[in-house]
Amino acid sequence: MNWDERIIGERELKEFFKDGDDRNLASLAKALVEHQKQTWPLLGEGYLSLETIETKQFQVRESRVVVQHNPGRRRSTTARVDRASVEARKCFLCSDALPQEEKGIAYGDLMILCNPFPVLDNHLSIVHRQHTEQKIAGNVEMLLSLARDLGSEFFVLYNGPQCGASAPDHLHFQACSRKLLPIENDLGADDLSSTEDCAICAESRNNFELFTLADCARSVVIFRGNRGETIAAWIYKTLASLAGDFSAEPMINLIATHDRAGWTVYLFPRARHRPYCFYAEGEDQLMISPGAIDMAGVIVVPERDHFERITSEKLEEIFAEVSMSVEEVDFHVEQASETPVSEGLF
């Protein structure tokens, strides 16, 4: 089945709109989820499982972290993403590999689909129609457009090919309900550029801010403003500094939100894909493989005994292992801030 045959339109989704819903992209996406729950058994099972997951909360330094026992994520958590393994299997994000029942909404060169193994409500997989590699170069604008068009109810994420993407060979984003996004609590509603929570700040014109957060146990760079072209340009500048010799994309996760105030983008520079405890044995093993959702404060643990053994001290250790150090991140933000921004078209 090709992509055109998988497209579902507003007419087919009509009965799944809630009263008073505007016919915007967010409403279409939520209606798609409800439609697919009824017509695609695997997705229905995924959401039934999501209703029964267990969670517990921890305070990790000054940051709230939610740990989620989610057995349905075992396959994604343990995915083999080395080049040999990827080349040896068929791409599971190409249209001809998807289940017959899986339908989606066309969005330019992308297809908005439902993730059958949800971590959060309205979990979407947003897949490029062409089999093209997972990379952020040239695609930051697409991330920002998705965040803007899905609106304030969703956040959109990108997992780098070396740190969270279970399909590093096929360009894709994800989106989820914004109801649970703990990193937003660390950011807060106030202007942090004048507070001690801002470790390093740089300001540009057009109401733009670039700063890092302190005391949240992992390195986070924040881009905030109301002009997409400005934010995209600064993200590219920061990524260029992080990449160093430009031989490969730096290890990163990105989360973007959009509301009346504009965009907020969270960049998590990474040092490792998985923590040491992922590879340990016996009581030392904790099957945690952080992607963007985990770095944003929702830690997914597929194994029950691992979920029961997690502690705030272990979470802090995991964040420290997989995150680029604060000192390195501050250096790259300073370096990016020293040269003028060349804005491209958005």
Long-range contacts (C-beta under 8 A, 24 or more apart in sequence): 1-95, 1-96, 1-98, 1-100, 2-95, 2-96, 3-95, 3-106, 3-111, 3-129, 6-95, 6-98, 6-102, 6-103, 6-104, 6-111, 7-103, 7-104, 7-105, 7-106, 7-111, 8-32, 8-35, 8-103, 8-104, 8-105, 24-149, 24-151, 25-105, 25-107, 25-112, 25-149, 25-150, 25-151, 26-150, 26-151, 26-153, 26-154, 28-105, 28-112, 29-105, 29-112, 29-122, 29-124, 29-150, 29-154, 29-175, 30-122, 32-103, 32-104, 32-105, 32-112, 32-114, 33-114, 33-122, 33-124, 35-103, 36-101, 36-102, 36-103, 36-114, 39-101, 39-103, 40-99, 40-101, 40-102, 40-103, 40-114, 40-116, 41-101, 42-99, 42-101, 42-116, 43-114, 43-116, 46-72, 46-115, 46-116, 46-117, 46-118, 47-118, 50-118, 50-121, 54-307, 58-310, 58-311, 58-312, 58-315, 59-312, 60-216, 60-217, 60-312, 60-315, 60-316, 60-319, 61-215, 61-216, 61-217, 61-316, 62-186, 62-215, 62-216, 63-182, 63-183, 63-185, 63-186, 63-215, 63-216, 63-217, 63-297, 64-182, 64-185, 64-186, 64-297, 65-182, 65-297, 65-298, 65-299, 65-312, 65-315, 66-180, 66-182, 66-297, 66-298, 66-299, 67-299, 67-301, 67-307, 67-310, 67-315, 68-119, 68-298, 68-299, 68-300, 68-301, 69-301, 69-302, 69-304, 69-307, 70-119, 70-300, 70-301, 70-302, 71-302, 71-303, 71-304, 72-117, 72-118, 72-302, 73-117, 73-119, 73-300, 73-302, 74-287, 74-302, 74-303, 75-117, 76-117, 76-166, 76-289, 77-287, 77-288, 77-289, 77-300, 77-302, 78-287, 78-289, 78-302, 79-166, 79-289, 81-161, 81-162, 81-165, 81-166, 81-168, 81-273, 86-168, 86-169, 91-131, 91-167, 91-169, 91-170, 92-167, 93-125, 93-127, 93-167, 93-170, 93-172, 94-131, 94-170, 95-129, 107-146, 107-149, 108-142, 110-142, 110-146, 110-173, 112-175, 115-174, 118-176, 119-176, 119-293, 119-298, 119-300, 120-176, 120-177, 120-179, 120-180, 120-293, 120-298, 121-176, 121-177, 121-179, 122-153, 122-154, 122-175, 122-176, 122-177, 123-174, 123-175, 123-176, 123-177, 124-154, 124-174, 124-175, 124-176, 125-172, 125-174, 126-156, 126-172, 126-173, 126-174, 126-175, 127-170, 127-171, 127-172, 128-170, 128-171, 128-172, 130-171, 131-169, 131-170, 132-170, 132-171, 133-161, 133-168, 133-169, 133-170, 133-171, 134-159, 134-160, 134-161, 134-165, 134-167, 134-168, 134-169, 134-170, 134-171, 134-172, 135-161, 135-171, 135-249, 136-160, 136-239, 136-249, 136-252, 136-254, 137-239, 137-249, 139-171, 140-232, 140-235, 140-236, 141-228, 141-232, 141-344, 141-346, 142-173, 143-173, 143-254, 143-256, 143-265, 144-228, 144-231, 144-232, 144-256, 144-258, 144-263, 144-265, 144-346, 145-228, 146-173, 146-175, 146-256, 147-256, 147-257, 147-258, 147-263, 148-228, 148-258, 148-263, 150-175, 150-258, 151-258, 151-259, 152-178, 152-257, 152-258, 152-259, 152-260, 153-177, 153-178, 154-178, 154-257, 155-181, 155-255, 155-256, 155-257, 155-296, 156-255, 156-256, 156-257, 157-253, 157-254, 157-255, 157-256, 157-291, 157-292, 157-293, 157-296, 158-252, 158-253, 158-254, 158-292, 159-253, 159-291, 159-292, 160-249, 160-250, 160-251, 160-252, 160-253, 160-270, 161-249, 162-248, 162-249, 162-251, 162-270, 162-273, 163-251, 163-252, 163-253, 163-270, 163-272, 163-273, 163-290, 163-291, 163-322, 164-253, 164-273, 164-289, 164-290, 164-291, 164-292, 164-294, 165-291, 174-292, 176-293, 178-257, 180-298, 181-255, 181-257, 181-296, 181-297, 181-298, 182-296, 182-297, 182-298, 183-216, 183-220, 183-255, 183-266, 183-295, 183-296, 183-297, 184-257, 185-297, 186-213, 186-216, 186-220, 186-297, 187-213, 187-222, 187-264, 187-266, 192-222, 199-326, 199-330, 200-330, 200-333, 200-334, 202-333, 202-336, 202-337, 204-230, 204-234, 204-341, 205-230, 206-230, 207-262, 208-234, 210-234, 210-238, 210-333, 210-336, 210-337, 212-326, 212-329, 212-330, 212-333, 214-326, 217-315, 217-316, 217-319, 217-320, 218-268, 218-295, 218-319, 218-320, 218-322, 218-323, 219-268, 219-269, 219-323, 219-324, 219-325, 219-326, 219-328, 219-329, 220-266, 220-267, 220-268, 220-295, 221-266, 221-267, 221-268, 221-269, 221-329, 221-333, 222-264, 222-265, 222-266, 222-267, 223-263, 223-264, 223-265, 223-267, 224-262, 224-263, 224-264, 224-265, 225-262, 225-263, 226-261, 226-262, 226-263, 227-262, 227-346, 228-263, 228-346, 229-343, 229-344, 229-345, 229-346, 230-341, 230-343, 231-263, 231-265, 232-343, 232-344, 232-346, 233-341, 233-342, 233-343, 233-344, 234-336, 234-341, 235-265, 235-267, 237-336, 237-339, 237-341, 238-267, 238-332, 238-333, 238-336, 240-336, 241-332, 241-333, 241-335, 241-336, 242-269, 242-324, 242-332, 251-324, 253-290, 253-291, 253-292, 253-295, 254-292, 255-292, 255-295, 255-296, 266-296, 268-292, 268-295, 268-296, 268-323, 269-323, 269-324, 269-328, 269-329, 269-332, 270-322, 270-323, 270-324, 271-321, 271-322, 271-323, 271-324, 271-325, 272-321, 272-322, 273-322, 274-322, 275-317, 275-318, 275-321, 275-322, 276-321, 277-314, 277-317, 277-318, 283-309, 286-310, 286-314, 286-318, 288-318, 290-318, 290-322, 295-319, 295-322, 295-323
